[in-house]
Amino acid sequence: MLHTINKSPFLYYNLESCLRFAKDGDPIIFYEDGVYAVAAGTKVESMMKNALKKHPIYAIEADVKARGITKVLDGVYLCDYTCFVGLVEQHKVYPWF
Amino acid sequence: MTEKEKSKIMFVMRKAPHGSIYAYEGLEAILIMGAFEQEISVVFIDDGVFALKKEQDTKALGVKEFSKTFAVLEDYDITNIYIDRESLEQRGLSADDLVIPVKVMEAGEIAKIMEEQHVLLPF
């Protein structure tokens, strides 16, 4: 199952809930304000590093760049909308909004 | 419709009842889908558990109090109703505080059931 997150991890607990319910190996994609989770040096960095050990993690590059996030956590795949659609085609989707 | 053709549809309720329309809309959607004889299940996670809290009184607020409507799910043969134990406990609640009987489960067990669904509908 593909999990999607579009809310800031500093304002919502969607990231925590997603990680509690996602099964190992499930991909997670961050978009809109969700992409703040993949920035390096934040308070959710250790949570994200643990998540990276269990899940393929994607972030929409346009959203990352738009927010001036220049240091992205190692292991995060930056992807475009074609890649997003490809993931959605391959998996059932659960949006944590 | 044969058993094989039934879709497994799970409603995932994550919002508190009166601060937004999500929980109410979710309940409405469950009742609509319940009329189509699909295999419906409902799970309450995060603030979604507040929708089932006993003794809600919205008279002074002037909005519909819909928690009691969850009791009709049984009449629609919707009996697969789950709730996340951690979400309940974090909010100081237990199964006794809820308007209907639900299966209190761990996140891992709920994740397995989510995996089995054809469709997950977030509310």
Backbone of each chain as ProteinMPNN parsed JSONL, in Angstrom:
{"seq_chain_A": "MLHTINKSPFLYYNLESCLRFAKDGDPIIFYEDGVYAVAAGTKVESMMKNALKKHPIYAIEADVKARGITKVLDGVYLCDYTCFVGLVEQHKVYPWF", "coords_chain_A": {"N_chain_A": [[0.83, -1.199, 0.0], [0.485, 2.216, -0.835], [1.325, 5.086, 0.931], [0.271, 8.415, 1.424], [1.341, 11.701, 2.274], [0.497, 14.968, 3.021], [0.613, 17.059, 4.763], [2.234, 19.366, 7.019], [4.694, 18.046, 9.221], [5.024, 19.328, 11.573], [2.782, 20.502, 12.416], [0.791, 18.682, 12.377], [-0.16, 15.265, 13.281], [-0.03, 13.387, 11.341], [2.143, 12.113, 10.118], [3.258, 10.542, 12.207], [1.063, 8.824, 12.681], [0.795, 7.558, 10.215], [3.248, 6.163, 10.115], [2.869, 4.411, 12.17], [0.896, 2.693, 11.227], [1.704, 1.864, 8.698], [2.927, -0.88, 6.813], [6.009, -2.733, 6.898], [8.076, -2.019, 4.16], [6.096, -0.786, 2.696], [5.64, 1.889, 0.429], [6.074, 5.436, 0.944], [4.896, 8.6, 0.118], [5.685, 12.028, 0.063], [4.111, 15.162, -0.268], [3.097, 18.544, -1.189], [2.81, 20.491, 1.824], [3.718, 18.376, 3.261], [6.288, 17.709, 2.512], [8.131, 18.978, 4.16], [8.931, 17.153, 6.009], [11.005, 15.682, 4.902], [13.213, 17.256, 4.96], [16.569, 17.872, 6.018], [17.853, 17.96, 9.398], [15.691, 18.594, 11.067], [13.2, 18.364, 13.75], [11.928, 15.985, 13.308], [13.746, 14.365, 12.149], [15.073, 12.018, 13.173], [12.974, 10.249, 13.403], [12.273, 10.049, 10.738], [14.605, 8.942, 9.705], [14.533, 6.405, 10.808], [12.21, 5.559, 9.534], [13.1, 5.492, 6.917], [14.611, 3.207, 6.907], [12.746, 1.242, 6.732], [10.92, 1.779, 4.745], [10.456, 2.632, 1.266], [10.994, 5.973, 0.449], [9.529, 8.8, -0.898], [9.535, 12.117, -2.344], [7.839, 14.886, -3.712], [9.566, 16.637, -6.042], [9.123, 19.23, -7.048], [7.607, 20.399, -5.01], [9.444, 20.328, -2.925], [11.535, 21.966, -3.882], [10.127, 24.365, -4.222], [9.744, 25.149, -1.646], [12.201, 25.871, -0.774], [13.831, 23.937, 0.287], [16.878, 22.683, 0.623], [18.594, 20.827, 1.67], [18.067, 17.593, 1.653], [17.061, 14.611, 3.299], [19.274, 11.789, 3.228], [18.669, 9.151, 0.966], [16.068, 9.64, 0.316], [13.854, 9.58, -2.377], [13.603, 11.9, -4.881], [10.893, 12.925, -6.744], [8.898, 13.347, -9.77], [5.645, 14.323, -11.089], [4.889, 12.334, -12.85], [6.168, 10.117, -11.871], [4.836, 9.952, -9.43], [2.23, 9.317, -10.278], [2.824, 6.855, -11.405], [3.453, 5.358, -9.098], [0.985, 5.401, -7.821], [-0.49, 3.93, -9.608], [0.601, 1.441, -9.246], [-0.012, 0.643, -6.664], [-2.407, 0.12, -3.963], [-3.883, 2.956, -2.398], [-3.453, 4.959, 0.476], [-4.41, 7.987, 1.747], [-3.036, 10.096, 4.149], [-4.479, 12.592, 5.35]], "CA_chain_A": [[0.0, 0.0, 0.0], [1.183, 3.509, -0.894], [0.809, 6.087, 1.873], [0.606, 9.779, 1.01], [1.291, 12.701, 3.36], [0.559, 16.322, 2.438], [0.57, 18.077, 5.815], [3.48, 19.576, 7.756], [4.838, 17.191, 10.412], [5.146, 20.175, 12.764], [1.445, 20.996, 12.749], [-0.134, 17.529, 12.401], [0.423, 13.983, 13.655], [-0.264, 12.432, 10.259], [3.355, 11.319, 9.897], [3.314, 9.532, 13.268], [0.017, 7.816, 12.471], [1.17, 6.803, 9.016], [4.338, 5.23, 10.421], [2.354, 3.381, 13.075], [0.035, 1.764, 10.491], [2.33, 1.377, 7.461], [3.651, -2.136, 6.955], [7.373, -2.66, 6.374], [8.125, -2.125, 2.701], [5.119, 0.115, 2.061], [6.189, 3.191, 0.059], [5.421, 6.65, 1.458], [5.26, 9.774, -0.687], [5.394, 13.326, 0.685], [3.87, 16.243, -1.229], [2.649, 19.798, -0.567], [3.575, 20.785, 3.042], [4.286, 17.13, 3.768], [7.715, 17.586, 2.175], [9.009, 19.457, 5.244], [9.422, 15.98, 6.744], [12.226, 15.105, 4.307], [14.337, 18.185, 5.132], [17.55, 17.467, 7.04], [18.059, 18.833, 10.547], [14.463, 18.973, 11.776], [12.923, 17.525, 14.933], [11.44, 14.652, 12.907], [14.786, 13.673, 11.38], [15.364, 10.649, 13.624], [11.8, 9.45, 13.029], [12.363, 9.824, 9.295], [15.719, 8.019, 9.436], [13.996, 5.059, 11.086], [11.248, 5.243, 8.471], [13.864, 5.192, 5.69], [15.102, 1.818, 6.992], [11.63, 0.296, 6.532], [10.039, 2.156, 3.64], [10.923, 3.542, 0.219], [10.413, 7.291, 0.729], [9.541, 9.698, -2.048], [8.992, 13.465, -2.149], [7.672, 15.591, -4.982], [10.685, 17.584, -6.138], [8.597, 20.59, -7.249], [7.21, 20.911, -3.696], [10.676, 20.507, -2.153], [12.222, 23.159, -4.409], [9.286, 25.549, -3.988], [9.866, 25.538, -0.237], [13.588, 26.222, -0.465], [14.495, 22.855, 1.023], [18.053, 22.339, -0.184], [19.214, 19.615, 2.233], [17.077, 16.522, 1.805], [17.621, 13.425, 3.957], [19.811, 10.768, 2.323], [17.798, 7.995, 0.737], [14.74, 10.067, -0.164], [13.783, 9.72, -3.834], [12.858, 13.069, -5.342], [10.218, 12.477, -7.96], [7.982, 14.272, -10.435], [4.255, 13.852, -11.048], [4.805, 11.068, -13.595], [6.583, 9.1, -10.906], [3.726, 9.878, -8.463], [1.155, 8.56, -10.938], [3.31, 5.473, -11.52], [3.301, 4.718, -7.783], [-0.455, 5.244, -7.563], [-0.946, 2.821, -10.463], [1.128, 0.159, -8.769], [-0.41, 0.32, -5.297], [-3.567, 0.733, -3.312], [-3.407, 4.215, -1.82], [-4.144, 5.552, 1.622], [-3.943, 9.347, 2.028], [-3.117, 10.584, 5.551], [-4.624, 14.046, 5.301]], "C_chain_A": [[0.873, 1.262, 0.0], [0.518, 4.481, 0.077], [1.196, 7.467, 1.37], [0.431, 10.728, 2.187], [1.447, 14.09, 2.753], [0.524, 17.432, 3.481], [1.916, 18.168, 6.534], [3.544, 18.675, 8.989], [4.93, 18.006, 11.7], [3.794, 20.687, 13.24], [0.457, 19.841, 12.943], [0.607, 16.268, 12.831], [0.262, 12.927, 12.559], [0.952, 11.54, 9.992], [3.458, 10.194, 10.926], [2.299, 8.417, 13.02], [0.343, 6.941, 11.271], [2.223, 5.755, 9.364], [3.886, 4.117, 11.361], [1.573, 2.308, 12.3], [0.664, 1.214, 9.215], [3.063, 0.067, 7.732], [5.045, -1.968, 6.36], [7.343, -2.85, 4.855], [7.124, -1.25, 1.98], [5.808, 1.427, 1.664], [5.384, 4.347, 0.65], [5.861, 7.807, 0.563], [4.786, 11.053, 0.005], [5.164, 14.351, -0.407], [3.256, 17.418, -0.488], [3.451, 20.036, 0.723], [4.14, 19.528, 3.707], [5.786, 17.038, 3.558], [8.652, 18.159, 3.243], [9.589, 18.298, 6.056], [10.734, 15.441, 6.187], [13.414, 16.067, 4.371], [15.27, 17.67, 6.223], [17.539, 18.467, 8.191], [16.813, 19.267, 11.292], [14.22, 18.055, 12.973], [12.376, 16.145, 14.553], [12.511, 13.847, 12.16], [15.024, 12.242, 11.847], [14.199, 9.713, 13.291], [11.864, 9.082, 11.545], [13.499, 8.856, 8.958], [15.304, 6.579, 9.736], [13.044, 4.626, 9.984], [11.979, 4.838, 7.193], [14.435, 3.77, 5.704], [14.013, 0.819, 6.614], [10.825, 0.561, 5.268], [10.799, 2.888, 2.546], [10.217, 4.885, 0.423], [10.619, 8.213, -0.471], [9.057, 11.084, -1.629], [8.892, 14.118, -3.517], [8.7, 16.729, -5.05], [10.201, 19.028, -6.293], [8.203, 21.215, -5.909], [8.432, 21.188, -2.822], [11.374, 21.807, -2.572], [11.442, 24.432, -4.099], [9.45, 26.073, -2.574], [11.299, 25.848, 0.182], [14.315, 25.17, 0.343], [15.664, 22.363, 0.176], [18.769, 21.103, 0.358], [18.136, 18.587, 2.531], [17.77, 15.324, 2.429], [18.118, 12.418, 2.92], [18.811, 9.624, 2.184], [16.411, 8.355, 0.268], [14.8, 10.215, -1.686], [12.983, 10.961, -4.177], [12.193, 12.698, -6.656], [9.263, 13.521, -8.515], [6.572, 13.651, -10.434], [4.062, 12.556, -11.826], [5.145, 9.902, -12.679], [5.473, 8.869, -9.864], [2.599, 9.01, -9.046], [1.549, 7.09, -11.072], [3.132, 4.71, -10.216], [1.828, 4.432, -7.49], [-1.027, 4.087, -8.393], [-0.552, 1.468, -9.894], [0.559, -0.287, -7.417], [-1.823, 0.78, -4.981], [-3.031, 1.963, -2.59], [-4.178, 4.53, -0.545], [-3.576, 6.94, 1.909], [-4.138, 9.733, 3.495], [-3.246, 12.099, 5.503], [-5.334, 14.579, 6.519]], "O_chain_A": [[1.859, 1.358, 0.732], [-0.698, 4.673, 0.046], [2.33, 7.671, 0.936], [-0.492, 10.588, 2.988], [2.422, 14.356, 2.049], [0.418, 18.609, 3.136], [2.643, 17.18, 6.645], [2.561, 18.553, 9.721], [4.917, 17.443, 12.794], [3.678, 21.238, 14.335], [-0.579, 19.999, 13.59], [1.835, 16.2, 12.761], [0.4, 11.73, 12.811], [0.807, 10.358, 9.68], [3.71, 9.041, 10.575], [2.616, 7.233, 13.13], [0.18, 5.721, 11.318], [2.109, 4.598, 8.961], [4.445, 3.021, 11.354], [1.591, 1.138, 12.683], [0.205, 0.195, 8.698], [3.736, -0.078, 8.753], [5.248, -1.174, 5.442], [6.662, -3.739, 4.343], [7.273, -0.992, 0.786], [6.498, 2.021, 2.492], [4.17, 4.247, 0.831], [7.049, 7.972, 0.285], [3.649, 11.147, 0.467], [5.928, 14.414, -1.37], [2.932, 17.314, 0.695], [4.661, 19.808, 0.728], [4.958, 19.625, 4.622], [6.485, 16.375, 4.324], [9.846, 17.858, 3.235], [10.619, 18.449, 6.713], [11.5, 14.81, 6.916], [14.501, 15.74, 3.894], [14.824, 17.105, 7.221], [17.258, 19.651, 8.005], [16.865, 20.215, 12.075], [14.95, 17.086, 13.179], [12.36, 15.237, 15.384], [12.225, 12.785, 11.607], [15.164, 11.34, 11.02], [14.4, 8.548, 12.946], [11.551, 7.958, 11.153], [13.376, 8.046, 8.038], [15.673, 5.653, 9.014], [13.063, 3.474, 9.55], [11.53, 3.947, 6.471], [14.71, 3.195, 4.65], [14.308, -0.311, 6.224], [10.128, -0.326, 4.775], [11.692, 3.682, 2.842], [8.994, 4.934, 0.554], [11.729, 8.376, -0.977], [8.275, 11.221, -0.689], [9.753, 13.925, -4.374], [8.695, 17.648, -4.231], [10.799, 19.945, -5.732], [8.428, 22.404, -5.684], [8.457, 22.163, -2.071], [11.75, 22.629, -1.736], [12.03, 25.456, -3.754], [9.317, 27.27, -2.319], [11.573, 26.062, 1.363], [15.304, 25.469, 1.012], [15.472, 21.714, -0.852], [19.465, 20.41, -0.383], [17.399, 18.689, 3.511], [18.931, 15.048, 2.128], [17.488, 12.21, 1.883], [18.194, 9.192, 3.158], [15.646, 7.479, -0.138], [15.682, 10.887, -2.218], [11.814, 11.069, -3.808], [12.852, 12.214, -7.577], [8.87, 14.457, -7.819], [6.35, 12.59, -9.849], [3.175, 11.765, -11.505], [4.502, 8.853, -12.706], [5.209, 7.733, -9.47], [2.092, 8.099, -8.392], [0.726, 6.195, -10.88], [2.711, 3.554, -10.221], [1.473, 3.368, -6.982], [-1.92, 3.366, -7.948], [-1.274, 0.481, -10.038], [0.642, -1.465, -7.068], [-2.367, 1.682, -5.617], [-1.86, 2.006, -2.214], [-5.399, 4.387, -0.493], [-2.407, 7.07, 2.27], [-5.253, 9.701, 4.016], [-2.249, 12.815, 5.602], [-5.538, 15.788, 6.636]]}, "seq_chain_B": "MTEKEKSKIMFVMRKAPHGSIYAYEGLEAILIMGAFEQEISVVFIDDGVFALKKEQDTKALGVKEFSKTFAVLEDYDITNIYIDRESLEQRGLSADDLVIPVKVMEAGEIAKIMEEQHVLLPF", "coords_chain_B": {"N_chain_B": [[-26.469, -10.262, -6.199], [-23.405, -11.972, -6.075], [-21.336, -13.509, -3.528], [-18.68, -13.34, -4.281], [-18.479, -11.08, -5.85], [-18.568, -8.98, -4.156], [-17.187, -5.972, -2.928], [-14.476, -5.162, -0.807], [-14.654, -2.659, 1.375], [-13.265, -0.135, 3.25], [-13.888, 2.265, 5.686], [-12.034, 4.876, 6.942], [-11.838, 6.559, 9.798], [-10.735, 9.526, 11.021], [-11.086, 11.997, 12.172], [-12.19, 14.443, 14.595], [-15.589, 14.923, 15.836], [-17.142, 17.501, 15.687], [-15.658, 19.709, 14.897], [-15.052, 19.73, 12.258], [-16.521, 18.752, 9.107], [-15.95, 16.193, 8.405], [-16.297, 13.714, 9.963], [-19.075, 13.438, 10.182], [-19.825, 13.419, 7.476], [-18.494, 11.126, 6.761], [-19.922, 9.164, 8.206], [-22.421, 9.424, 6.927], [-21.695, 8.583, 4.362], [-20.982, 5.946, 4.902], [-23.461, 4.852, 5.562], [-24.806, 5.15, 3.161], [-23.235, 3.524, 1.443], [-23.645, 1.186, 2.771], [-26.118, 0.358, 1.953], [-25.652, -0.9, -0.408], [-24.836, -3.495, -0.211], [-22.113, -4.215, -0.002], [-18.914, -5.392, 1.277], [-18.483, -3.958, 4.07], [-16.307, -2.202, 6.25], [-15.308, -0.409, 9.208], [-12.976, 1.773, 10.621], [-11.723, 3.411, 13.475], [-9.457, 5.866, 14.102], [-6.89, 7.874, 15.616], [-8.134, 11.223, 16.15], [-10.598, 10.43, 15.31], [-11.747, 8.637, 17.069], [-13.1, 10.163, 18.915], [-15.578, 10.648, 17.814], [-17.189, 8.631, 18.632], [-17.617, 8.985, 21.288], [-19.418, 8.749, 24.31], [-22.278, 10.587, 25.646], [-22.294, 13.035, 24.24], [-23.42, 16.293, 23.768], [-24.933, 18.455, 21.827], [-26.727, 20.476, 21.822], [-26.527, 23.18, 22.77], [-24.671, 24.073, 21.007], [-25.955, 23.978, 18.649], [-25.799, 22.22, 16.517], [-26.115, 19.112, 14.662], [-26.357, 16.164, 16.588], [-24.737, 13.349, 16.095], [-23.714, 10.991, 17.077], [-25.234, 8.921, 18.097], [-26.344, 7.821, 15.88], [-24.519, 6.018, 14.894], [-25.236, 3.633, 15.975], [-27.048, 2.442, 14.257], [-25.597, 1.115, 12.378], [-25.353, -1.577, 12.792], [-27.858, -2.503, 11.972], [-27.54, -2.347, 9.293], [-26.024, -4.472, 8.819], [-23.363, -3.959, 9.245], [-20.799, -4.885, 10.898], [-18.152, -5.105, 11.289], [-16.338, -3.275, 12.973], [-13.776, -1.359, 14.013], [-11.356, -0.156, 16.413], [-8.574, 1.849, 17.228], [-6.397, 0.961, 19.732], [-4.3, 2.493, 20.905], [-4.914, 5.13, 20.108], [-7.311, 5.536, 21.491], [-6.44, 5.273, 24.202], [-4.547, 7.33, 24.407], [-6.216, 9.466, 24.46], [-7.459, 9.338, 26.833], [-9.556, 7.528, 27.01], [-11.71, 4.586, 27.085], [-13.098, 1.456, 25.911], [-15.528, 1.396, 27.248], [-16.396, 3.993, 27.243], [-17.657, 4.476, 24.894], [-20.231, 4.818, 22.353], [-21.092, 2.615, 20.905], [-20.522, -0.979, 20.66], [-17.221, -1.869, 19.891], [-14.405, -3.357, 18.198], [-11.518, -3.364, 19.889], [-8.299, -2.82, 18.837], [-4.793, -3.497, 18.063], [-2.416, -1.386, 16.329], [-0.94, -2.838, 14.403], [-2.573, -5.064, 13.856], [-4.778, -3.785, 12.781], [-3.583, -2.663, 10.55], [-3.12, -4.949, 9.008], [-5.731, -5.662, 8.304], [-6.433, -3.426, 6.835], [-4.769, -3.758, 4.668], [-6.015, -5.857, 3.358], [-8.168, -4.761, 2.075], [-10.146, -3.701, -0.766], [-10.687, -1.067, -1.291], [-9.906, 1.959, 0.386], [-11.38, 4.42, 2.272], [-10.818, 7.649, 3.215], [-11.784, 9.591, 6.008]], "CA_chain_B": [[-24.993, -10.159, -6.268], [-22.786, -13.105, -5.392], [-20.337, -13.181, -2.504], [-17.401, -13.046, -4.942], [-18.482, -9.752, -6.458], [-18.561, -7.93, -3.139], [-15.931, -5.257, -2.699], [-14.146, -4.874, 0.597], [-14.492, -1.209, 1.473], [-13.051, 0.288, 4.636], [-13.925, 3.698, 6.013], [-11.04, 5.192, 7.974], [-12.334, 7.784, 10.437], [-9.604, 10.074, 11.796], [-11.327, 13.382, 12.595], [-13.144, 14.665, 15.683], [-16.918, 15.073, 15.233], [-17.84, 18.777, 15.491], [-14.763, 20.753, 14.424], [-15.098, 19.713, 10.794], [-17.65, 17.961, 8.615], [-15.475, 14.875, 7.975], [-16.868, 12.558, 10.662], [-20.487, 13.348, 9.808], [-19.865, 12.987, 6.071], [-18.066, 9.716, 6.761], [-21.068, 8.365, 8.648], [-23.402, 9.443, 5.828], [-21.178, 7.744, 3.267], [-21.066, 4.548, 5.354], [-24.867, 4.432, 5.472], [-25.124, 5.025, 1.728], [-22.572, 2.323, 0.933], [-24.24, 0.034, 3.462], [-27.303, -0.055, 1.211], [-25.232, -1.573, -1.643], [-24.426, -4.872, 0.106], [-20.68, -4.483, -0.127], [-18.349, -5.807, 2.566], [-18.058, -2.692, 4.657], [-15.754, -2.141, 7.597], [-15.037, 0.956, 9.652], [-11.958, 1.836, 11.668], [-11.566, 4.716, 14.114], [-8.037, 6.103, 14.415], [-6.607, 9.276, 15.983], [-9.29, 11.935, 16.704], [-11.818, 9.733, 14.9], [-12.348, 7.941, 18.22], [-13.992, 11.103, 19.619], [-16.92, 10.594, 17.212], [-17.966, 7.591, 19.328], [-17.673, 9.304, 22.724], [-20.747, 8.862, 24.914], [-22.719, 11.825, 26.314], [-22.128, 14.276, 23.478], [-24.645, 17.106, 23.827], [-24.641, 19.584, 20.928], [-27.881, 21.389, 21.81], [-26.084, 24.569, 22.904], [-23.889, 24.395, 19.817], [-26.898, 24.113, 17.534], [-25.496, 21.324, 15.385], [-26.665, 17.769, 14.818], [-25.605, 15.215, 17.408], [-24.911, 12.143, 15.281], [-23.025, 9.801, 17.605], [-26.187, 7.816, 18.302], [-26.639, 7.218, 14.572], [-23.619, 4.887, 14.658], [-25.899, 2.415, 16.433], [-27.802, 1.801, 13.166], [-24.695, 0.344, 11.498], [-25.693, -2.989, 13.014], [-29.034, -2.798, 11.13], [-27.051, -2.457, 7.912], [-25.089, -5.605, 8.867], [-21.967, -3.513, 9.327], [-20.376, -5.291, 12.25], [-16.691, -5.036, 11.379], [-16.027, -1.918, 13.419], [-12.541, -1.465, 14.78], [-10.83, 1.096, 16.954], [-7.153, 1.734, 17.572], [-6.225, 1.036, 21.188], [-3.426, 3.6, 21.301], [-5.646, 6.394, 19.927], [-8.245, 5.609, 22.623], [-5.725, 5.484, 25.466], [-3.924, 8.662, 24.397], [-7.267, 10.47, 24.696], [-8.059, 9.063, 28.144], [-10.814, 6.807, 26.815], [-11.687, 3.13, 26.934], [-14.276, 0.966, 25.173], [-16.731, 1.72, 28.027], [-16.781, 5.39, 26.982], [-18.118, 4.603, 23.509], [-21.674, 4.631, 22.151], [-21.377, 1.29, 20.334], [-19.424, -1.931, 20.884], [-16.247, -1.915, 18.793], [-13.269, -4.239, 18.466], [-10.307, -2.593, 20.191], [-7.19, -3.568, 18.239], [-3.483, -2.867, 17.927], [-2.177, -0.814, 14.997], [-0.476, -3.878, 13.475], [-3.724, -5.877, 13.449], [-5.591, -2.938, 11.903], [-2.833, -2.534, 9.291], [-3.361, -6.17, 8.221], [-7.088, -5.585, 7.745], [-6.382, -2.381, 5.8], [-4.086, -4.369, 3.522], [-6.938, -6.786, 2.678], [-9.283, -4.045, 1.46], [-10.059, -3.235, -2.151], [-10.732, 0.4, -1.278], [-9.871, 2.624, 1.695], [-11.942, 5.767, 2.126], [-10.408, 8.45, 4.369], [-12.648, 10.665, 6.513]], "C_chain_B": [[-24.365, -11.325, -5.48], [-21.715, -12.606, -4.419], [-19.031, -12.702, -3.146], [-17.328, -11.61, -5.456], [-18.428, -8.614, -5.437], [-17.185, -7.286, -3.015], [-15.73, -5.058, -1.208], [-13.796, -3.387, 0.688], [-14.335, -0.832, 2.941], [-13.085, 1.806, 4.752], [-12.952, 3.948, 7.154], [-11.399, 6.561, 8.547], [-11.244, 8.336, 11.354], [-9.862, 11.47, 12.357], [-12.349, 13.434, 13.733], [-14.484, 15.133, 15.088], [-17.42, 16.485, 14.912], [-16.97, 19.923, 14.972], [-14.681, 20.827, 12.909], [-16.221, 18.765, 10.392], [-17.254, 16.502, 8.321], [-16.206, 13.701, 8.638], [-18.328, 12.346, 10.269], [-20.639, 12.855, 8.373], [-19.469, 11.516, 5.955], [-19.212, 8.808, 7.138], [-22.131, 8.286, 7.545], [-22.974, 8.5, 4.703], [-21.255, 6.255, 3.634], [-22.496, 4.038, 5.174], [-25.293, 4.265, 4.015], [-24.52, 3.737, 1.16], [-23.174, 1.063, 1.537], [-25.453, -0.509, 2.729], [-26.936, -0.861, -0.036], [-24.679, -2.98, -1.422], [-22.979, -5.172, -0.259], [-20.178, -4.942, 1.242], [-17.7, -4.59, 3.22], [-17.389, -2.92, 6.012], [-15.427, -0.684, 7.918], [-13.95, 0.889, 10.716], [-11.834, 3.271, 12.166], [-10.134, 4.846, 14.623], [-7.894, 7.581, 14.794], [-7.879, 9.959, 16.527], [-10.621, 11.336, 16.256], [-12.509, 9.051, 16.063], [-13.321, 8.852, 18.973], [-15.417, 11.075, 19.071], [-17.815, 9.609, 17.958], [-18.118, 7.855, 20.819], [-19.128, 9.417, 23.19], [-21.007, 10.289, 25.408], [-22.357, 13.111, 25.578], [-23.466, 15.0, 23.488], [-24.388, 18.384, 23.031], [-25.776, 20.612, 20.893], [-27.435, 22.857, 21.835], [-25.297, 25.031, 21.681], [-24.785, 24.576, 18.598], [-26.556, 23.285, 16.313], [-26.011, 19.924, 15.703], [-25.747, 16.898, 15.662], [-25.783, 13.852, 16.752], [-24.267, 10.889, 15.864], [-23.979, 8.609, 17.737], [-26.527, 7.112, 16.992], [-25.714, 6.034, 14.269], [-24.255, 3.558, 15.075], [-26.653, 1.708, 15.305], [-26.899, 0.977, 12.238], [-25.001, -1.15, 11.591], [-26.877, -3.402, 12.125], [-28.657, -2.935, 9.656], [-26.072, -3.628, 7.784], [-23.633, -5.17, 8.786], [-21.494, -3.786, 10.752], [-18.86, -5.285, 12.403], [-16.283, -3.6, 11.682], [-14.858, -2.002, 14.394], [-12.129, -0.105, 15.321], [-9.396, 0.855, 17.419], [-6.956, 1.961, 19.067], [-5.405, 2.255, 21.621], [-4.133, 4.957, 21.174], [-6.621, 6.61, 21.079], [-7.517, 6.013, 23.893], [-5.096, 6.871, 25.542], [-4.937, 9.747, 24.743], [-8.022, 10.202, 25.989], [-9.367, 8.299, 28.064], [-10.595, 5.302, 26.84], [-12.975, 2.73, 26.223], [-15.574, 1.308, 25.9], [-17.243, 3.137, 27.768], [-17.477, 5.577, 25.634], [-19.589, 4.215, 23.35], [-22.049, 3.278, 21.546], [-20.238, 0.334, 20.679], [-18.504, -1.977, 19.667], [-15.132, -2.871, 19.184], [-12.024, -3.373, 18.669], [-9.105, -3.4, 19.713], [-5.901, -2.762, 18.223], [-3.298, -2.375, 16.487], [-1.786, -1.888, 13.978], [-1.621, -4.741, 12.956], [-4.597, -5.092, 12.475], [-4.905, -2.8, 10.539], [-3.06, -3.747, 8.393], [-4.734, -6.123, 7.555], [-7.143, -4.533, 6.635], [-5.793, -2.952, 4.508], [-5.037, -5.238, 2.693], [-8.042, -6.07, 1.892], [-9.055, -3.785, -0.027], [-9.965, -1.704, -2.182], [-10.678, 0.903, 0.167], [-10.381, 4.044, 1.494], [-11.624, 6.598, 3.365], [-11.419, 9.532, 4.732], [-12.07, 11.248, 7.79]], "O_chain_B": [[-24.766, -11.609, -4.351], [-21.263, -11.463, -4.479], [-18.367, -11.797, -2.642], [-16.257, -11.004, -5.492], [-18.266, -7.448, -5.794], [-16.16, -7.968, -2.999], [-16.674, -4.82, -0.454], [-12.786, -2.93, 0.152], [-15.177, -1.174, 3.772], [-12.407, 2.525, 4.018], [-13.036, 3.312, 8.205], [-11.279, 7.584, 7.873], [-10.871, 7.7, 12.34], [-8.968, 12.07, 12.952], [-13.245, 12.595, 13.825], [-14.521, 15.67, 13.981], [-18.098, 16.64, 13.896], [-17.487, 20.991, 14.644], [-14.294, 21.85, 12.345], [-16.796, 18.069, 11.229], [-18.114, 15.673, 8.023], [-16.679, 12.798, 7.948], [-18.762, 11.216, 10.049], [-21.467, 11.991, 8.085], [-20.033, 10.764, 5.159], [-19.456, 7.798, 6.478], [-22.67, 7.215, 7.268], [-23.774, 7.732, 4.17], [-21.553, 5.413, 2.787], [-22.71, 2.926, 4.691], [-26.047, 3.352, 3.68], [-25.201, 2.962, 0.488], [-23.21, 0.01, 0.901], [-25.788, -1.686, 2.857], [-27.817, -1.45, -0.663], [-24.121, -3.584, -2.338], [-22.664, -6.25, -0.762], [-20.906, -4.892, 2.234], [-16.546, -4.249, 2.96], [-17.851, -3.73, 6.816], [-15.288, 0.153, 7.026], [-14.0, 0.043, 11.609], [-11.84, 4.22, 11.381], [-9.667, 4.06, 15.448], [-8.672, 8.426, 14.351], [-8.624, 9.34, 17.287], [-11.669, 11.71, 16.783], [-13.73, 8.899, 16.052], [-14.263, 8.367, 19.6], [-16.36, 11.434, 19.776], [-19.04, 9.725, 17.928], [-18.689, 7.034, 21.537], [-19.951, 10.083, 22.561], [-20.083, 11.087, 25.565], [-22.14, 14.151, 26.201], [-24.513, 14.398, 23.248], [-23.704, 19.289, 23.508], [-25.788, 21.504, 20.046], [-27.897, 23.67, 21.035], [-25.26, 26.219, 21.36], [-24.414, 25.248, 17.635], [-26.973, 23.607, 15.201], [-26.303, 19.597, 16.854], [-24.53, 16.889, 15.481], [-26.859, 13.259, 16.838], [-24.27, 9.837, 15.224], [-23.599, 7.459, 17.523], [-26.946, 5.955, 16.989], [-26.068, 5.151, 13.487], [-23.867, 2.495, 14.591], [-26.876, 0.499, 15.382], [-27.397, 0.224, 11.402], [-24.919, -1.882, 10.605], [-26.898, -4.51, 11.59], [-29.373, -3.563, 8.876], [-25.379, -3.762, 6.775], [-22.776, -5.919, 8.318], [-21.76, -3.017, 11.676], [-18.341, -5.44, 13.509], [-15.936, -2.824, 10.791], [-14.944, -2.63, 15.449], [-12.489, 0.942, 14.782], [-9.064, -0.212, 17.936], [-7.302, 3.016, 19.599], [-5.761, 2.954, 22.569], [-3.97, 5.827, 22.03], [-6.751, 7.723, 21.589], [-7.907, 6.96, 24.575], [-5.103, 7.511, 26.594], [-4.576, 10.808, 25.251], [-9.092, 10.765, 26.22], [-10.204, 8.41, 28.96], [-9.485, 4.805, 26.649], [-13.837, 3.57, 25.965], [-16.61, 1.492, 25.261], [-18.404, 3.439, 28.047], [-17.843, 6.695, 25.269], [-20.118, 3.399, 24.105], [-23.194, 2.843, 21.662], [-19.121, 0.77, 20.958], [-18.973, -2.111, 18.537], [-14.938, -3.159, 20.364], [-11.542, -2.732, 17.735], [-8.913, -4.539, 20.138], [-5.902, -1.537, 18.348], [-3.931, -2.875, 15.557], [-2.238, -1.859, 12.833], [-1.652, -5.109, 11.781], [-5.092, -5.632, 11.486], [-5.566, -2.817, 9.501], [-3.178, -3.612, 7.175], [-4.883, -6.496, 6.392], [-7.814, -4.725, 5.621], [-6.264, -2.661, 3.409], [-4.886, -5.343, 1.476], [-8.769, -6.705, 1.127], [-7.918, -3.666, -0.484], [-9.247, -1.132, -3.003], [-11.321, 0.344, 1.055], [-9.874, 4.781, 0.649], [-12.106, 6.288, 4.454], [-11.858, 10.297, 3.873], [-12.652, 12.165, 8.369]]}, "name": "protein", "num_of_chains": 2, "seq": "MLHTINKSPFLYYNLESCLRFAKDGDPIIFYEDGVYAVAAGTKVESMMKNALKKHPIYAIEADVKARGITKVLDGVYLCDYTCFVGLVEQHKVYPWFMTEKEKSKIMFVMRKAPHGSIYAYEGLEAILIMGAFEQEISVVFIDDGVFALKKEQDTKALGVKEFSKTFAVLEDYDITNIYIDRESLEQRGLSADDLVIPVKVMEAGEIAKIMEEQHVLLPF"}
